[in-house]
Amino acid sequence: MERKRWYKDMVFYQIWPRSFKDGNGDGMGDLWGVLEKLDYIKSLGCDGIWFSPIYPSPGADCGYDIADYMDIAEEFGGMEAFKKVLDGVHERGMKLIMDLVVNHTSDEHEWFEKSRRRIEPYTDYYIWRPARADGKLPNNWDSNFEGSAWTWDDVRGEYYLHLFAVKQPDLNMDNPLVREEVKKILRFWLDMGVDGFREDVITYISKAEGLPDDHLFPIYKGMPKYNHGPHIHEYLAEFKRDVFDHYDCFTLAEAPLVWPKQALKYIDEEKGQIDMMIQFQCQCADCLFTDYMPTKFSLVRMKKAFSDWQYKLEGRAWNMLYMENHDHPRIISRYGSEKYRTESGKAIAAAYLFQKGTPFLYQGQEIGMTNWRPADADMYEDVQTRYYYAHSNLNKSHKERLEKLWRSSRDSARTPVQWDGSENAGFTTGKPWFYVNENYKEVNVAAQENDPASLLNFYRKAIALRKSLPVVRHGSYKEHFPLDNKLYVYSREMEGQKILVVCSFSYKCVDMKIPKGFDMDKAKLILQSYPMAAGKTLRPYETRVYLWE
């Protein structure tokens, strides 16, 4: 089957289901709530939805520890609700993609229960190793969440590998039976009508032969031994050949520590195995490697990340564009300003929405939700956050350690969506499963819905413009003034049409810079973040988009 590249013309909306909207009043976001809000998502100009996991799960990692790949958790409404949402999505001319999490399962998955008991054919579905002769762990790898990547299992009498939480054992993708299980999962959902998958840490599924020690990385030891492993392209090509090539679907790979040259081995439109890739560099403009190693925000670093991917993928592959998702703190609290929440939110929106690629919008981003600052570390839910607090910066005061979590925890992106100023932000009529950000009375959808100057309506205008301008889909990209630490200026150009995007990332007024060759007398101002443009002076976080035709 010839696969169409319909995703190039779309804007996706990511839903973290348990915090999006509660439709039955039990305090947990669910698919009934999603069904209720499909028209809202459509009103944004979004025509695709990506669901974070909604499968049955014990919840050790908020659903990324899956106990059954071919069902929908009852807490989200079960399969009945899912099919209604899928039909509702398609009736509106939209697409729906699921989260595919096959690097690991839950330790409560049937496969693991049988593997630990050596019941065939599941004995080698996971990566098991005995202790070394000297009694040490099988190797020195770290998990991403909870200390060592190895945990002893008394039932089996061996260690199992888990690159994430203890309750997330890694599958042994070198076992062809495991790969066949993955294909069954893919076909199950595609046959039901799902339009594709976001593939969680998919570049981790092939580990180095022999699982050798890692002496390169001081933290997250082992990553060079399991990221982009020896059989990764072989296995992805197998999934593509045996499954994806037979459906009109779309695949998006999450790939930590990948740069454009390496990404092209995955997403080159002629030779690749995946359609698009989530890169992490745009999330590292205020940190080193991880959100828990914060630095001062560098606009130059952010621009370099975006431009690097724009230039190096041009003509060969397609960019995935985003500024927020469920794995990082809120972007206004990081790259913008909570004091200038609306203004900086608009600058952040324009900074990525007019680039070449397919934009993704994360729930609550469109209204400028900000970081959550709980009074105590015990209020956090996330396994990574809890482990970090218990094991890091122990020489610091409680206040200092807590402030680090305020800055770094991904739980800030997982508080319930703020729909209105009523109790629980209109998220639920019951008791919310998680804490609502205290600023919900000021920051919510209802407060912005009818305000033409709101961030919500700026997103709607920007997305509508992006879809109406052929240059955004087809034009070349060029960054101007790359070393400027206050302005992000880039242009898109094709025969007969060009645009110039000017975004200030300064809380002070700055002079606007115009690249050579852009005749402003012939330009049309088609989008602006302030009600009236003020000549050559840009006010705090001011954004403008100009058009030439």
C-alpha positions as CSV (number, residue, x, y, z in Angstrom):
1,M,0.0,0.0,0.0
2,E,1.2,3.5,-0.8
3,R,1.3,5.4,2.4
4,K,0.1,9.0,2.2
5,R,1.9,11.7,4.1
6,W,-1.2,13.4,5.4
7,Y,0.5,14.2,8.7
8,K,2.4,17.0,6.9
9,D,-0.8,19.1,6.7
10,M,-1.9,18.6,10.3
11,V,-1.6,20.0,13.8
12,F,-1.8,17.5,16.6
13,Y,-3.1,17.9,20.2
14,Q,-1.5,15.7,22.9
15,I,-3.8,14.4,25.6
16,W,-2.6,13.2,29.0
17,P,-5.9,11.5,29.6
18,R,-6.0,11.3,33.4
19,S,-5.6,15.1,33.6
20,F,-7.6,16.3,30.6
21,K,-11.3,16.1,31.5
22,D,-13.3,13.9,33.9
23,G,-16.6,12.9,32.2
24,N,-18.1,10.7,34.9
25,G,-17.3,12.6,38.1
26,D,-15.0,10.1,39.7
27,G,-12.0,12.5,39.8
28,M,-10.0,10.8,37.0
29,G,-9.8,12.2,33.5
30,D,-11.3,9.8,31.0
31,L,-12.4,9.2,27.5
32,W,-15.9,10.5,28.2
33,G,-14.3,13.8,29.0
34,V,-12.4,13.7,25.8
35,L,-15.6,13.0,23.8
36,E,-17.1,16.0,25.5
37,K,-14.2,18.2,24.3
38,L,-13.6,17.0,20.8
39,D,-15.2,20.1,19.3
40,Y,-13.0,22.3,21.5
41,I,-9.9,20.6,20.2
42,K,-11.2,21.0,16.6
43,S,-11.8,24.7,17.3
44,L,-8.1,25.2,18.0
45,G,-7.4,24.1,14.4
46,C,-6.0,20.7,15.6
47,D,-7.0,17.8,13.4
48,G,-5.0,15.0,15.1
49,I,-4.9,13.7,18.7
50,W,-2.1,11.8,20.4
51,F,-3.2,9.9,23.5
52,S,-0.6,9.1,26.2
53,P,-1.2,5.5,27.4
54,I,-4.8,4.5,28.2
55,Y,-4.2,0.8,28.6
56,P,-4.7,-1.2,31.8
57,S,-1.8,-0.4,34.1
58,P,-0.9,-0.6,37.8
59,G,0.1,3.1,37.5
60,A,3.8,2.9,38.6
61,D,4.7,5.3,35.9
62,C,1.3,6.9,35.1
63,G,0.3,4.3,32.5
64,Y,3.7,3.8,30.9
65,D,3.8,0.5,32.7
66,I,1.4,-1.5,30.6
67,A,-0.3,-4.7,31.8
68,D,-2.4,-5.3,28.7
69,Y,-1.7,-3.8,25.3
70,M,-5.0,-4.8,23.7
71,D,-7.5,-3.2,26.0
72,I,-8.5,0.2,27.4
73,A,-8.3,0.8,31.2
74,E,-11.7,0.8,32.9
75,E,-10.7,4.0,34.7
76,F,-10.7,5.8,31.3
77,G,-14.0,4.3,30.2
78,G,-12.9,1.0,28.7
79,M,-13.2,-0.1,25.1
80,E,-16.7,1.3,24.8
81,A,-15.6,4.8,25.4
82,F,-12.6,4.5,23.2
83,K,-14.6,3.4,20.2
84,K,-17.0,6.3,20.7
85,V,-14.0,8.7,20.8
86,L,-12.4,7.1,17.8
87,D,-15.7,7.4,15.8
88,G,-16.1,11.0,17.0
89,V,-12.6,11.9,15.9
90,H,-13.1,10.4,12.5
91,E,-16.5,12.0,12.1
92,R,-14.8,15.4,12.5
93,G,-12.2,14.6,9.8
94,M,-9.5,14.2,12.5
95,K,-6.9,11.5,13.1
96,L,-6.0,9.6,16.3
97,I,-2.6,8.1,17.3
98,M,-1.8,5.9,20.3
99,D,1.2,5.6,22.5
100,L,3.2,2.4,21.7
101,V,5.3,1.4,24.7
102,V,7.2,-1.7,23.8
103,N,10.7,-1.2,25.3
104,H,9.2,-2.4,28.6
105,T,5.9,-3.7,30.1
106,S,4.6,-3.7,33.6
107,D,5.9,-6.4,35.9
108,E,2.2,-7.3,36.3
109,H,1.9,-8.1,32.6
110,E,1.0,-11.8,32.0
111,W,4.2,-12.2,29.9
112,F,6.4,-11.2,32.9
113,E,4.5,-13.3,35.3
114,K,5.1,-16.3,33.1
115,S,8.7,-15.4,32.2
116,R,9.7,-15.2,35.9
117,R,8.4,-18.7,36.3
118,R,10.2,-19.9,33.2
119,I,6.9,-20.9,31.5
120,E,7.5,-21.4,27.7
121,P,7.5,-19.6,25.4
122,Y,7.8,-16.6,27.7
123,T,11.1,-17.6,29.4
124,D,13.1,-15.2,27.3
125,Y,10.6,-12.5,26.7
126,Y,12.6,-10.3,29.1
127,I,16.3,-9.7,29.8
128,W,17.3,-11.9,32.7
129,R,20.9,-12.4,34.0
130,P,22.3,-14.2,37.0
131,A,24.5,-12.4,39.5
132,R,28.2,-12.2,38.6
133,A,30.6,-14.7,40.2
134,D,31.7,-12.1,42.6
135,G,28.1,-11.4,43.6
136,K,27.9,-8.1,41.8
137,L,25.1,-6.9,39.5
138,P,25.2,-8.1,35.8
139,N,26.5,-4.7,34.7
140,N,26.9,-1.1,35.9
141,W,23.9,0.4,34.0
142,D,21.6,2.9,35.7
143,S,17.9,3.1,35.3
144,N,16.4,6.4,34.2
145,F,14.2,6.6,37.2
146,E,15.2,4.4,40.2
147,G,18.9,3.7,40.8
148,S,20.4,0.5,39.3
149,A,18.9,-0.9,36.1
150,W,18.8,-4.3,37.7
151,T,16.4,-5.8,40.2
152,W,16.6,-9.3,41.8
153,D,13.5,-11.5,41.3
154,D,13.1,-14.2,44.0
155,V,10.8,-16.3,41.9
156,R,13.1,-16.6,38.9
157,G,16.3,-16.4,41.0
158,E,17.9,-13.9,38.6
159,Y,18.1,-10.2,37.9
160,Y,15.9,-8.5,35.3
161,L,16.8,-5.3,33.4
162,H,14.6,-2.2,33.7
163,L,15.8,1.0,32.1
164,F,13.0,2.9,33.8
165,A,11.1,2.1,37.0
166,V,11.6,-1.1,38.9
167,K,8.1,-2.2,37.9
168,Q,8.9,-1.7,34.2
169,P,11.0,-4.7,33.0
170,D,12.6,-4.4,29.6
171,L,11.4,-6.7,26.9
172,N,13.9,-8.8,25.0
173,M,13.4,-7.5,21.5
174,D,16.1,-9.9,20.2
175,N,13.6,-12.7,20.7
176,P,11.6,-13.0,17.4
177,L,8.6,-14.1,19.4
178,V,8.6,-10.7,21.2
179,R,8.7,-8.9,17.8
180,E,5.7,-11.0,16.7
181,E,3.8,-9.9,19.8
182,V,4.6,-6.2,18.9
183,K,3.2,-6.8,15.4
184,K,0.0,-8.3,16.8
185,I,-0.4,-5.2,19.0
186,L,0.1,-2.9,16.0
187,R,-2.4,-4.8,13.8
188,F,-5.0,-4.9,16.6
189,W,-5.2,-1.1,16.8
190,L,-4.7,-0.4,13.1
191,D,-7.5,-2.8,12.2
192,M,-9.7,-1.0,14.7
193,G,-9.1,2.3,12.8
194,V,-6.3,3.9,14.8
195,D,-4.2,6.1,12.5
196,G,-0.7,5.6,13.9
197,F,1.6,5.5,16.9
198,R,4.0,7.6,18.9
199,E,6.7,5.1,19.8
200,D,8.0,5.5,23.3
201,V,11.8,5.4,23.7
202,I,11.8,3.2,20.6
203,T,15.6,3.7,20.1
204,Y,16.2,1.7,23.3
205,I,14.8,-1.6,22.1
206,S,18.1,-3.1,20.8
207,K,20.8,-3.5,23.5
208,A,24.5,-4.0,22.9
209,E,25.6,-7.6,22.5
210,G,26.7,-9.1,25.9
211,L,25.3,-6.0,27.8
212,P,28.8,-4.6,28.6
213,D,29.6,-2.1,31.3
214,D,29.5,1.6,30.4
215,H,32.5,3.7,31.4
216,L,31.5,6.7,29.3
217,F,28.5,8.3,31.0
218,P,28.8,9.6,34.6
219,I,25.0,9.5,34.9
220,Y,22.5,7.3,33.2
221,K,25.3,4.8,32.8
222,G,24.6,2.4,30.0
223,M,22.8,4.7,27.6
224,P,25.5,4.4,24.9
225,K,25.1,0.6,25.1
226,Y,21.3,0.5,24.6
227,N,20.4,3.7,22.7
228,H,20.6,3.2,18.9
229,G,21.7,-0.4,19.5
230,P,23.1,-2.9,16.9
231,H,19.7,-4.2,15.6
232,I,17.5,-1.1,16.0
233,H,17.2,-0.3,12.2
234,E,16.7,-4.0,11.5
235,Y,13.8,-4.3,13.9
236,L,12.1,-1.1,12.9
237,A,12.4,-2.1,9.3
238,E,10.7,-5.4,10.1
239,F,7.8,-3.6,11.8
240,K,7.5,-1.3,8.8
241,R,7.7,-4.1,6.2
242,D,5.4,-6.5,8.0
243,V,2.8,-4.0,9.4
244,F,3.0,-0.3,8.7
245,D,3.5,-0.6,4.9
246,H,0.1,-2.3,4.8
247,Y,-1.8,0.5,6.4
248,D,-2.3,4.2,5.7
249,C,-0.8,5.2,9.0
250,F,1.8,7.4,10.7
251,T,4.7,6.7,13.0
252,L,6.5,9.1,15.4
253,A,9.6,8.0,17.3
254,E,10.7,9.3,20.6
255,A,14.5,9.3,20.5
256,P,16.6,10.7,23.4
257,L,20.1,11.8,22.5
258,V,19.7,12.0,18.8
259,W,20.9,14.6,16.4
260,P,19.8,15.3,12.8
261,K,22.5,13.2,11.1
262,Q,21.7,10.2,13.1
263,A,17.9,10.9,12.9
264,L,18.1,10.7,9.1
265,K,18.9,7.0,9.5
266,Y,15.5,6.6,11.0
267,I,13.3,9.2,9.2
268,D,14.8,9.7,5.7
269,E,11.8,9.6,3.5
270,E,13.4,7.2,1.0
271,K,15.3,4.9,3.3
272,G,14.0,5.4,6.9
273,Q,11.7,3.2,8.9
274,I,9.8,5.9,10.8
275,D,7.9,9.1,9.6
276,M,9.0,11.6,12.2
277,M,11.1,11.9,15.3
278,I,10.8,13.7,18.6
279,Q,14.1,15.5,19.2
280,F,15.1,16.7,22.7
281,Q,17.5,19.6,21.8
282,C,14.7,22.2,21.8
283,Q,14.1,21.2,25.4
284,C,17.7,21.8,26.5
285,A,17.9,25.6,26.2
286,D,17.7,25.9,30.0
287,C,19.3,22.6,31.2
288,L,22.1,20.2,30.6
289,F,20.9,16.8,29.4
290,T,18.0,16.6,31.9
291,D,15.5,19.0,33.5
292,Y,17.2,18.2,36.8
293,M,20.4,20.0,35.7
294,P,19.0,23.5,35.1
295,T,20.9,26.4,33.6
296,K,19.9,29.9,32.6
297,F,17.7,30.0,29.6
298,S,19.6,30.6,26.4
299,L,17.6,31.8,23.4
300,V,20.6,31.3,21.2
301,R,20.7,27.6,22.2
302,M,17.0,27.2,21.6
303,K,17.3,28.8,18.1
304,K,20.3,26.7,17.2
305,A,18.4,23.5,18.1
306,F,15.4,24.5,15.9
307,S,17.5,25.7,13.0
308,D,19.9,22.7,13.0
309,W,16.9,20.4,12.5
310,Q,15.3,22.7,9.9
311,Y,18.4,22.9,7.8
312,K,19.6,19.3,8.0
313,L,16.3,17.7,7.4
314,E,15.4,19.9,4.5
315,G,14.4,17.9,1.4
316,R,15.1,14.6,3.1
317,A,12.8,14.2,6.1
318,W,10.0,15.9,8.0
319,N,10.2,17.7,11.3
320,M,8.1,17.2,14.4
321,L,7.6,20.5,16.1
322,Y,6.8,21.0,19.8
323,M,7.4,23.1,22.9
324,E,5.6,21.1,25.6
325,N,4.7,17.6,26.4
326,H,4.0,15.3,29.4
327,D,7.7,14.8,30.2
328,H,8.8,18.3,30.8
329,P,7.8,21.3,33.1
330,R,5.6,24.0,31.6
331,I,7.4,26.0,28.9
332,I,6.3,29.5,30.0
333,S,7.8,28.9,33.4
334,R,11.1,27.9,31.6
335,Y,11.5,29.9,28.4
336,G,9.1,32.7,29.0
337,S,7.9,34.7,32.0
338,E,5.1,34.1,34.4
339,K,4.8,37.9,34.9
340,Y,4.3,38.2,31.1
341,R,2.5,35.0,30.8
342,T,0.3,35.9,27.8
343,E,2.9,37.8,26.0
344,S,5.7,35.2,26.4
345,G,3.2,32.5,25.6
346,K,2.5,34.1,22.3
347,A,6.2,34.4,21.5
348,I,6.7,30.8,22.3
349,A,3.8,29.8,20.0
350,A,5.0,31.8,17.0
351,A,8.6,30.6,17.6
352,Y,7.6,27.1,16.5
353,L,4.2,27.1,14.8
354,F,5.5,28.7,11.5
355,Q,8.5,26.4,11.1
356,K,8.5,23.6,8.6
357,G,7.1,20.4,10.1
358,T,4.1,19.1,11.9
359,P,3.3,21.0,15.2
360,F,2.1,19.3,18.4
361,L,0.3,21.2,21.0
362,Y,0.1,19.8,24.6
363,Q,-3.0,20.1,26.7
364,G,-3.1,23.4,28.6
365,Q,-0.3,24.9,26.6
366,E,-2.9,26.9,24.6
367,I,-4.0,28.8,27.7
368,G,-0.5,29.3,29.2
369,M,-0.6,26.8,32.1
370,T,2.4,27.3,34.3
371,N,4.5,25.2,36.7
372,W,2.9,23.9,39.8
373,R,4.6,24.7,43.2
374,P,3.3,22.4,45.9
375,A,4.0,23.1,49.6
376,D,5.6,19.7,50.1
377,A,7.5,17.1,48.1
378,D,5.1,14.4,49.2
379,M,2.5,15.9,47.0
380,Y,4.3,14.9,43.9
381,E,3.0,11.7,42.1
382,D,5.7,11.1,39.5
383,V,8.1,8.2,40.2
384,Q,11.1,10.1,38.8
385,T,10.4,13.2,40.9
386,R,10.0,11.2,44.1
387,Y,13.2,9.2,43.5
388,Y,15.2,12.4,42.7
389,Y,14.0,14.1,45.9
390,A,14.8,11.1,48.1
391,H,18.3,10.6,46.7
392,S,19.7,14.0,45.4
393,N,20.9,17.2,47.0
394,L,20.7,15.7,50.5
395,N,23.1,18.4,51.8
396,K,20.6,21.1,50.8
397,S,17.8,22.4,52.8
398,H,14.2,21.2,52.4
399,K,13.3,24.5,50.8
400,E,16.2,24.4,48.3
401,R,15.4,20.8,47.3
402,L,11.7,21.6,46.9
403,E,12.4,24.6,44.7
404,K,14.5,22.3,42.5
405,L,11.4,20.2,42.0
406,W,9.3,23.3,41.3
407,R,11.7,24.0,38.4
408,S,12.3,20.5,37.2
409,S,9.4,18.0,37.8
410,R,7.4,16.8,34.9
411,D,4.4,16.7,37.3
412,S,3.9,20.4,36.5
413,A,2.7,19.3,33.1
414,R,0.3,16.8,34.6
415,T,-1.9,18.9,36.8
416,P,-5.6,18.9,35.6
417,V,-6.5,21.1,32.7
418,Q,-8.0,24.4,33.9
419,W,-11.3,24.7,32.1
420,D,-12.9,27.5,34.1
421,G,-12.8,29.3,37.5
422,S,-15.2,27.0,39.3
423,E,-14.2,24.4,41.9
424,N,-11.5,22.1,40.7
425,A,-11.1,24.3,37.6
426,G,-14.1,22.6,35.9
427,F,-12.0,19.4,35.5
428,T,-14.2,17.2,37.7
429,T,-17.3,17.4,39.9
430,G,-15.6,14.9,42.2
431,K,-12.3,14.9,44.0
432,P,-9.5,15.3,41.5
433,W,-6.9,12.4,41.3
434,F,-4.2,15.1,41.5
435,Y,-3.8,18.6,42.6
436,V,-5.1,21.6,40.6
437,N,-2.7,24.5,40.1
438,E,-3.7,27.3,42.4
439,N,-3.8,29.9,39.6
440,Y,-6.8,28.2,37.9
441,K,-9.2,31.1,38.6
442,E,-6.9,33.4,36.5
443,V,-5.7,30.9,34.0
444,N,-8.5,28.9,32.4
445,V,-10.2,28.3,29.1
446,A,-13.5,30.1,29.9
447,A,-11.6,33.3,30.9
448,Q,-9.9,33.3,27.5
449,E,-12.6,31.9,25.2
450,N,-14.2,35.2,24.3
451,D,-11.2,37.5,24.7
452,P,-9.7,38.3,21.2
453,A,-6.4,39.2,22.8
454,S,-6.0,36.0,24.8
455,L,-3.3,33.4,24.3
456,L,-6.0,30.8,23.5
457,N,-7.2,32.9,20.6
458,F,-3.7,33.7,19.5
459,Y,-3.1,30.0,19.1
460,R,-6.3,29.7,17.0
461,K,-5.2,32.6,14.7
462,A,-1.7,31.3,14.4
463,I,-2.8,27.7,13.5
464,A,-5.4,29.0,11.0
465,L,-2.7,31.2,9.4
466,R,-0.2,28.4,9.2
467,K,-2.8,26.2,7.4
468,S,-3.8,29.0,5.0
469,L,-0.2,29.8,3.8
470,P,1.4,27.4,1.3
471,V,4.8,28.9,2.3
472,V,4.6,27.3,5.7
473,R,4.1,23.9,4.2
474,H,6.5,24.2,1.3
475,G,8.8,27.1,1.8
476,S,12.5,27.1,2.8
477,Y,13.5,28.1,6.3
478,K,16.2,30.7,7.2
479,E,17.2,32.0,10.6
480,H,18.4,35.6,10.9
481,F,20.6,37.1,13.6
482,P,21.4,33.7,15.2
483,L,23.6,35.2,17.9
484,D,21.0,37.7,19.1
485,N,20.1,36.8,22.7
486,K,16.8,38.7,22.7
487,L,15.2,38.1,19.2
488,Y,14.3,35.0,17.3
489,V,13.8,36.0,13.7
490,Y,13.2,33.6,10.9
491,S,11.7,33.6,7.4
492,R,10.0,31.1,5.2
493,E,10.1,31.6,1.5
494,M,8.9,30.1,-1.8
495,E,8.1,31.5,-5.2
496,G,5.4,34.0,-4.9
497,Q,5.2,34.1,-1.1
498,K,7.3,34.7,2.0
499,I,6.8,35.4,5.7
500,L,9.0,36.9,8.4
501,V,8.5,35.8,12.0
502,V,9.8,38.2,14.7
503,C,9.7,37.0,18.3
504,S,11.1,39.0,21.2
505,F,12.2,36.9,24.2
506,S,13.0,39.9,26.4
507,Y,11.0,41.4,29.3
508,K,12.3,44.8,28.2
509,C,11.6,46.8,25.1
510,V,14.1,46.1,22.3
511,D,14.6,47.4,18.8
512,M,13.2,45.3,16.0
513,K,15.8,43.9,13.5
514,I,14.8,43.4,9.9
515,P,17.0,41.2,7.6
516,K,18.5,42.7,4.5
517,G,16.3,42.3,1.4
518,F,13.0,42.5,3.2
519,D,11.1,45.6,2.0
520,M,8.8,46.5,4.9
521,D,6.9,49.0,2.8
522,K,5.4,46.0,0.9
523,A,4.9,43.8,3.9
524,K,1.5,43.0,5.4
525,L,1.3,42.5,9.2
526,I,-0.8,39.3,9.5
527,L,-0.3,38.4,13.1
528,Q,0.7,40.4,16.2
529,S,0.7,39.7,19.9
530,Y,-0.2,43.2,21.0
531,P,-3.4,45.0,19.8
532,M,-1.3,47.6,17.9
533,A,2.2,47.4,16.5
534,A,4.4,50.2,17.8
535,G,6.8,50.9,15.0
536,K,10.3,49.6,15.3
537,T,10.1,49.0,19.1
538,L,9.2,45.6,20.3
539,R,7.5,45.6,23.7
540,P,8.1,42.8,26.2
541,Y,7.9,39.4,24.4
542,E,6.2,41.0,21.4
543,T,5.7,38.9,18.4
544,R,4.9,39.8,14.8
545,V,4.4,37.9,11.5
546,Y,4.8,39.7,8.2
547,L,3.7,38.4,4.7
548,W,4.9,39.3,1.2
549,E,2.9,38.1,-1.8
